């Protein structure tokens, strides 16, 4: 995580850590839990801070609106309409890249 350019702590199951940070950077949802989601929402509700989602796939995991990144990642160079029709997911927003 040295390439982030700021002090970084990996959040666990301690609410005080959520309250301590200046912002949130999501790179993966591998170890994310319902408890951490509740702590995140409560902490962010108590004190607004920047939230950066560096992996667009994470938005779908949390049940937020759908964002489709068309020129980066899996869909780069493909007609996304076919994938949308096959999956039944239609994005609320289209982005060329993050």
PyMOL commands that set and color helices and strands:
alter all, ss='L'
color gray80, all
select helices_A, chain A and resi 2-4+15-20+34-46+57-61+73-75+80-87
alter helices_A, ss='H'
color red, helices_A
select strands_A, chain A and resi 23-26+50-53+67-69+93-95
alter strands_A, ss='S'
color yellow, strands_A
deselect
rebuild
show_as cartoon
